[in-house]
Amino acid sequence: MKHIRIADTTLCQGNYTFKEKIEIARQLEKLGVDVIELPAITEVRSDTLLVRTMASFVKNATLSVAAGVTAESIELAAAALEGAAKPQIRIELPVSPVGMEYSCHKKPDKMLAWIGEAVAAAKSKGVAVEFAAVDATRADDGYLQAAIDAAIGAGADCVAVCDNAATRLPDDFAAFIGGVEVNVPLAVSCDNKNGLACASAILAVGAGANSVKTAIGGDGVALDTFANMVQNCGDTYGFACGIRYTELGRIVGQIGWITDPTRNEKPASVASAADEGIRFDQKDDRDAVMGAVAQLGYDLSEEDTARVYEEFCRVAEKKTVTAKELDAIVANVALQVPATYTLDNYVINSGNIISASAQITLQRDGKTVQGVCIGDGPIDAAFRAIDQIIGHHYELDDFQIQAVTEGKEAVGQALVKLRANGRVYGGSGISTDILGASLRAYLNAVNKIIYEEG
């Protein structure tokens, strides 16, 4: 039985938020894809933080970061992948005359030399290396094979042939793949502009390919369609993949919801109906609350489930929790970087005849740490006390308070932006107590800074 590796490219095909990218990666890992592909590092700090955060929970799939256009891109990819269980640098370079000239400004002979240099540089980082021949079906006769030979000669562990033009019918593409000579695993990537990507990919597997690049909601081979094709035809033709089929429909639906650009255009009447149907208080148990979270479209890890329920219990002690507030809770406590500091308790004194003071107690590595400060108002005093504990003062770039829900017991949200090393880090917190929301927002931003600096 031939095993087809699934390399998913969803995260390379859309403009998603940090939290959305993390959630997509979580779901892909849970689904059992073999490789999770990420685009090249462009925003160094945020992209590096993203990859390192994914590395903390992606243990079974390979994390693959694109590079190769410049030597710096290889260095950035290697640095971001530090700590990953199965790291891979993906050297993506064009092999068609047009692509080489306009994307890399290189002549064919210079490109062959650079392919070898780039693969060797990536290999020297102690990670797996894939060479992806972009626009391969439009390469000059013999040039694709020369490029592949150069990559393998320099140490490439696997090779991908990409049909970006989609000008070949499936049987022609399969014959094209059959003519490629490799002694390492071979992957294919097919554009779906003609609706033939899945057919081209499965015939390419029959012609010798070992891996297929898929996506959810993108322009390539549809993950669910291809996986179902493997399941339905695998016994007959002798191939299989590692996708968890019992999870396939739900996870593809969840990621599809995340990647759908129209998901926030839900009619107000629908939102109101959902809000009226979800009302909880402190008597409701975890199963009921997390069932409502699933109803809202979230599929959380065990760790995030525990965080969400803990935050729910804190809010529910003071008021009824509706769908809107549950959404806010999930958004603010799930899908975050690991917390170096967590809030234990606080006492804040303020008035018109005394100076504002704050006593803050935090937890770090199971130990209690405390700070006491006077400030220009209760929030300034609280922030100063946190600075005292962590031993560093970060520039406050912005601070906002806004209501998430209406009424005298409304849940408030605080937004904090801290500036460190020339970059702004945002944090948010929610609570019926606006001081508590502010403290949580400040800590959220501090934890992001510490995580990246560490």
N, C-alpha and C positions, 0 to 999 in steps of 0.2 A: 504494500500500500504506500503510495507516494504522498509525503506530507507537503502541503503547500503552505508556505509561510505568508502571513498577512501583515503587510506594512501599511499602517493607516496614515494618511496625509491630511486629515481633516484640519489639524491645527496649522497647516501651511496655507490654507485656502480661504481664511476669513479674518476679519478684524474683530477680535473678541476681547472682552475685559480680562484682567488678571484672574478674577474669580471664575469666569466662564472657562478659561483655558485650563485651570486646575481641575474643574469639575469634569470637563471633557476627557482629560487624561485619566482621571479616576475611573470613569466609566469604561474607557478603552482597556485599561488594565484589568478591570473586573470582567470584561467580555472575553479576554483571552487573546487579543491580538499579539502578534510576535514582535512587532516594532511600532513605536509611536514616533512619527517624524515631526520635527520642529523646524521652523525656518531659521535662517542665519541670524546671528546676534547683530542687532543694529543699535538698539538702545542698551548700551552695555550694562548699566546697573539693573534696570528693570528686567531685561531679558535673562541676565545671569541669575537673578533672584528667582525668576520663574522656573528655569531649568533645575536649579538646586532644590526648589520646593518640590517639584515633581519627583526628583531623585529620592526624596525622603519617603515616598510611598510606592513608586513604580519599581518593583523588585523582579517581576517575572518577564516583563517586556523589555526590549532594548530601547533605550532613549537615543534617538539619532538626530544630531544637529547639523544643518547644512553649512557648508563652507567651501572654500576653494578659489573664489574669484581673486582674493588677495592672501598674502601670507598672514596678515593680521587677522583675517577671518578664521583661520585655522587656530591661531593662538587663543582667540576669544572662545571658540567652540570648546577647545580642550579645557580651558579654565572653568567654563560653565558646567562641564560634565564631571568635574571632580566630585567624588562621592556617589556617583551613579553606580548601581549594581551591574548594569550591562551597558556601558557607554559606547557610542559609535559616532564617528565623524563622517559625514556624507559629502564627498567631493563632487559637487554638481557643476559640470562644465559643458558648454555646447560643442557639438562636433560637426554641425552643418556650416558651410561657408558663411552664410548670412549671420548665424549666431555668433561664430567666432569673431567676425569683424565688428559687429555692432554691440555685442554684449561685453566682450573682453578686449577688443581692439588688438587681436593677435592674428598673425598669419598661421596657416596650418602647421608648419614646422615648429614655430614658436609654441603653439598650443600643445603639440605632442610633448615637447620638453617640459612645459609647465605642468601637464598632467602627471608626469613622473615625479617632478619636484613636489607638487602639492600632496600627492598620495604618500610619498616618503616622509614629508614633514608631519602629516597627520599620524602616520604609523609610528613615528618616533615618540608620540605622546603616550604610547602604551594603551591605545584603545583600538577597537575594531574599526576598519575603514571600508566604506563602500564608495565605489566610483560610479556615478550616475551620468551616463552619456545622454545629454539633453538634445532633443531634436534629432535623434539618431536616424530616423528613417529618411532624412533629407541629407545625410552625409554623402560625400563623394565615394565612389566605388573603392573599397579597400581601406578607406580612412578610418571607419568605425572600428574595424578589426585592429588596425595599428594603434588606435587610442586605447582600446581594451588591453592589448598586449603591453602597452606602456604602463598602464595602471597596475596590472597584475605583476609585471616585472618589478614595480616599485613597492609591492607588498599589499595590494588591495585584497581584502578578504572576500569580497563579493562585488558583483557588477550589476548595474541596472541599465536596461535599454528603454529609452523613453520615446514613445510615439506621440509627440506634441502636435504634429500636423494632422493626424487622423485621415490621411489620404489613402490608406491601404484598407482593403476589405479583410475580414478576419482570417481567411485562408491564406491570403498573400502575406499578412503580417506573421502568421505562424511559420510560413516558409522562410521568411526573413529571419526570424529568431532561430530557426533550425540551421541557418547558415553561419551563425555566430559561434566561434570556437572559444570555449572557456574551460578552465580546470578548477573554477571556483563556483559557488552558487550564483545563479542568474535570476534577476528579477525583471519584471516588465511593468511599465507604466503606460496606460492608454487613455487618450483623451476621448470624451464621450460626445463630442459635438455631432456625430452622426447616429448616436444611439447604439453603437456597436462595441463599446468598450469591454463589456463583460464577455461577449462572444470572442473578441480578439484575445482577451486575457486567458480564457480557458483553453483555447486552441494553442496559444503560446506555451501553456503548461504541457500540453501534449507533445509539443515540439522540443521540449527540454528545459523550459523555465522552471525554477523552484519556488519563486516568490512573486506575489502580485501586490501592487500598490493600490490601495482602496481609499475611499473617502465617504463621509456622510454629508450629503447636501452640497457636494462640490461638483467639479467637472470631469472627474475621472471615473474609475470603476466603482459602482455603488457597493458599499460593504455588505449591506443586507442582501442585495440581489445575488452577488457573487457567492456569499456564504451559503445561501439557500441552494444555489446551483450545485455547489460542492456536496451539500448534504443529499440532494435528490439524485445526483448522478454519480456520486463517488463510488458506490459499491459496484456499479456497472463498469466504470472506467479505471478503477483502482487508484483513487486519490482521496485525500481527506485534509482537514485543517483543524486547528486547535480552538476554534470559536465555540463558546458555550451557547449552544442553540437555545437552551431554556431561557437564557437571558437576552437573546438577540433582539426580539421585537421590542421589549421594554426599554433596553438601553439605546437602541437606535432611535426610538421615539423620543427618549429623554434628550439625547444629543441633538436630534432634529429640532426639538423645541428650543434648545439653547442657540442653535445656529440660524434659526428662522428670524430674518430681519423684521418680520411683521408681527412678532409675538406680542409686542407692547401696544398693538392697535386693537386690542380686545374691546368690544363695546362696553360702555359704562353699565348697561343693564346686566350684562353677564358678570362683571366684577361685583356688582351689588348683590346679585343672587348668591355668589360664592361667599361673600362676606356675611350674609345673613345666615348661611348654613353652617358656618364655623364660629362657635362661641364656646370658650372654655374658661374654667376657673381652676383654683388650686386643688379642687377635689378630683379633677380628671387625671387619669393615669397616663403613663408613658405611651402605651399602645394606641390609645385614642388620639393623643396629640400628634404622634408621629404618623398616624393614619391620615390626619388632616394635612400634615406637611407633604405627604405623598400625593394627596389630592390636589395640592397646589402645584404639583409638577416636579418636586424635588426628590432626588434619590441620594440620600446621604450615607457616608461611611459610618461605621460604628462610633468612631471618635467624634465625628461631627454631630451624630445623633445625640450623644451624651451631652455635648456642649449646648445644643439647641434646647434639649429638655431642661437642663439646669437653668438656662436663661429664662425659659418659659415659667418655671416654678418661681423664680424671683419676681417676674413681672406679675404673675397670677396671684401673688400674695396681696396685691394692692388693687387689682381691677380685672374685669373680664377681658379675655384675649380673643380678638376677632381675626379673620383671615389677613387683614391688612397689617395688624401687629405681628402676626406669626410670620408673614413675609419679611417684615423688618428684622425680626429676631434672627431668622435664617441668614439674611443678608449680612448681618453684623457679627455673628459668632461662628458661622461655618466657613469653610474654605479659606482659612487664614494661615499665616505662617506660624510655626511653633512659637508659643509664648514663653519668652525668657522670664518675664515678670507677670504675675497675676495679682489682682486687687484682693486683699483680704478684708480690710475694714478701714474706715476713715471717720474722723471727728473733726468737724469744721465749725469754728465760732466766728460770728460776724455781727456787727451792729453799728449804730451811728455814733457811739461814744467809746468804742474799743477798736483796736486794730484787728483786722481779720487774721486768724491763725488756722493752721491745718496740721493735723496729726494723721499721717498716712502709713498704713501697714501693708506691705507687699510680701508675696511669696516668690522665692527663687531657689530652684533645686531643692525644694522641700524645707528650706529654712526661712524664718520670718525676719524681715528687715524693716526698719521703721525710720521715718523722717518727720521732723517737726519744724515748721517755718511760719514766719509772719509775712504777709504780702499786702499788696494794694487791692484788697477785695478778696472774697473767699476763693474764687477760681485761681487767681494769681498765687495765693498762698498754697493752694493744693498742688499746682504745677511746680512751684519752687520746692515743695517737700519731696516730690517725685525726683526732681533733679538732684536733690541732696542725697537721696538713696542710691541713685545710679551713678553718682559721681561725675555727672556731665550736664551742662546746660546746652540745650539745642534751641536755635532761633525759632520763635513762633512766627510762622509766615502768615497764618490765617486761623481764625477761630469763629465758628458759626453755631448758632443754636436754632433749631426749628422743630415744630410740632409734627409728629408722624400721624397722630390721630387727633380727633376733636374732643371737646368736653373738658370738665375740670380735672378729670383723672387721665388726661391725655398722656400718651407716651411721647417723650421728647427725644430728639436725636441731636447729638453734638458732633461736629466735624472739626477736626484739628489738622493743621498742616505744619510740619516741622521741617526746617531746612538743615541739612547736614551734608558736608562735602560737596556743596554746590548743587545739591538735588533736593527736591521737595518730597516728603513722605506724608501721605494722608492716613488718617485714622478716624474711625467713627465709633460711636457708642450710643446705646439707647437705654432709657430708664424712665420711670415715672418721676424720678428725682433727677433734676437736670444737673446737679453737681455730680451725681454718680455717673451720668452719661458723659459728662465732660472728662472725668477721671479715666473712664474706660477708653474714650477716644484718644486721649493723650498717651495712655499706655499702649494702645494699638499701634500708634505711629512709632513710639519708642521701640517696641518689639521688632518692627520691620527694619529699623535702622540697625539695631544690635544684630539681628539675624544676618543682614547683608554684610555688615562689617566683620562678622565672625567667620 
